[in-house]
């Protein structure tokens, strides 16, 4: 539990005046033991934490902090998978307790900690629902969000969990259509929950759109076009569009968010106290060193949003970020600025955004699977090494 008085100052705290909450995309035992999380909450203004299998892989494999617990849990005849889940739950419980004052002072808007279902279940609806119920029960904290990927099989799982009153972080979203399905699953789930006697004001959700990964993929295609095009105008157009797809795509999703949650379908739920499913900007660390290190924060600030950032981006924004509403502040109808025109321009160059979205969701699931499998293998090695000692 945080011991520092909650009185944050600076740029990150100032984001709240524009309606945006900044969360940290990192979790580890060291972060809490060192007192760093205390300071980030109480002094800097961080308002939540997201995690994923890759983050836990770095935390567990990157230190010896968990080794004693791994060995002790193995003596209870736990499988490596069960050991990993137990360690993740313990860290998330602690983080939830640190953020409980934020959760309460924000009237349950912020102060959330996310934990992801086993990524190997990304294409199994019922198994994902069952795993989410288990994690929800094990963590047993009101400020928990269970992460479900926005795959074809994940959408009905999201709807089902919301209908049971379980708060969800929808992860690995890339396309506006996938976001729309996520938002609709939240609205439909809330309706079912209300119909069954539940209080929709008690359920929360965020929809996590991954940003820099889209730019990385599209920029690679643009670079190929720029170098191979026989027409200088085509080459120049390709160069001018570098680094624009991610922000344009995000701004279009934000427009869709405004439309969906201003609809009559959500209006009746809002009257009963339901809150919107906030868009959450993820993968906001800059991958290309040619781009500003606060690119995906400075340009995506606006009401009812969350930005979850890695530690390096958090420090950069705290040092030299710009706090101003930017998510929907762009000149409409201007090439290179209007998000619709940017995506149209990519299409005229023969770049299929739909193919990019599909590739990214496949790669995202595979990446998390790889991290989880790496965790299992390293856990097995640590157990074997202790037995052989």
Rosetta blueprint (number, residue, H / E / L):
1 X L
2 X L
3 X L
4 X L
5 X L
6 X L
7 X L
8 X L
9 X L
10 X L
11 X H
12 X H
13 X H
14 X H
15 X H
16 X H
17 X H
18 X H
19 X L
20 X E
21 X E
22 X E
23 X E
24 X E
25 X L
26 X L
27 X L
28 X L
29 X H
30 X H
31 X H
32 X H
33 X H
34 X L
35 X L
36 X H
37 X H
38 X H
39 X H
40 X H
41 X H
42 X H
43 X H
44 X H
45 X L
46 X L
47 X L
48 X E
49 X E
50 X L
51 X L
52 X L
53 X H
54 X H
55 X H
56 X H
57 X H
58 X H
59 X H
60 X H
61 X H
62 X L
63 X L
64 X L
65 X L
66 X L
67 X H
68 X H
69 X H
70 X H
71 X H
72 X H
73 X H
74 X H
75 X L
76 X L
77 X L
78 X L
79 X L
80 X H
81 X H
82 X H
83 X H
84 X H
85 X H
86 X H
87 X H
88 X H
89 X H
90 X H
91 X H
92 X H
93 X H
94 X H
95 X H
96 X H
97 X H
98 X H
99 X H
100 X H
101 X H
102 X H
103 X H
104 X H
105 X H
106 X L
107 X L
108 X L
109 X L
110 X L
111 X L
112 X E
113 X E
114 X E
115 X E
116 X E
117 X L
118 X L
119 X H
120 X H
121 X H
122 X L
123 X L
124 X L
125 X H
126 X H
127 X H
128 X H
129 X H
130 X H
131 X H
132 X H
133 X H
134 X H
135 X H
136 X H
137 X H
138 X H
139 X H
140 X L
141 X L
142 X L
143 X L
144 X E
145 X E
146 X E
147 X E
148 X E
149 X E
150 X L
151 X L
152 X H
153 X H
154 X H
155 X H
156 X H
157 X H
158 X H
159 X H
160 X H
161 X H
162 X H
163 X H
164 X L
165 X L
166 X L
167 X L
168 X E
169 X E
170 X E
171 X E
172 X E
173 X E
174 X L
175 X L
176 X H
177 X H
178 X H
179 X H
180 X H
181 X H
182 X H
183 X H
184 X H
185 X H
186 X H
187 X H
188 X H
189 X H
190 X H
191 X H
192 X H
193 X H
194 X H
195 X H
196 X L
197 X L
198 X L
199 X L
200 X H
201 X H
202 X H
203 X L
204 X L
205 X E
206 X E
207 X E
208 X E
209 X E
210 X E
211 X L
212 X H
213 X H
214 X H
215 X H
216 X H
217 X H
218 X H
219 X H
220 X H
221 X H
222 X H
223 X H
224 X H
225 X H
226 X H
227 X H
228 X H
229 X L
230 X L
231 X L
232 X H
233 X H
234 X H
235 X H
236 X H
237 X H
238 X H
239 X H
240 X H
241 X L
242 X L
243 X L
244 X L
245 X H
246 X H
247 X H
248 X H
249 X H
250 X H
251 X H
252 X H
253 X H
254 X H
255 X H
256 X H
257 X H
258 X H
259 X H
260 X H
261 X L
262 X L
263 X L
264 X H
265 X H
266 X H
267 X H
268 X H
269 X H
270 X H
271 X H
272 X L
273 X L
274 X L
275 X L
276 X L
277 X L
278 X E
279 X E
280 X E
281 X E
282 X E
283 X L
284 X L
285 X L
286 X L
287 X L
288 X L
289 X L
290 X L
291 X L
292 X L
293 X L
294 X L
295 X H
296 X H
297 X H
298 X H
299 X L
300 X L
301 X L
302 X L
303 X L
304 X L
305 X E
306 X E
307 X E
308 X E
309 X E
310 X L
311 X H
312 X H
313 X H
314 X H
315 X H
316 X H
317 X H
318 X H
319 X H
320 X H
321 X L
322 X L
323 X L
324 X L
325 X L
326 X L
327 X L
328 X L
329 X L
330 X L
331 X L
332 X L
333 X L
334 X L
335 X L
336 X L
337 X L
338 X L
339 X H
340 X H
341 X H
342 X H
343 X H
344 X H
345 X H
346 X H
347 X H
348 X H
349 X L
350 X L
351 X L
352 X L
353 X H
354 X H
355 X H
356 X H
357 X H
358 X H
359 X H
360 X H
361 X H
362 X H
363 X H
364 X H
365 X H
366 X H
367 X H
368 X H
369 X H
370 X H
371 X H
372 X H
373 X H
374 X H
375 X H
376 X H
377 X H
378 X H
379 X H
380 X H
381 X H
382 X H
383 X H
384 X H
385 X H
386 X H
387 X H
388 X H
389 X L
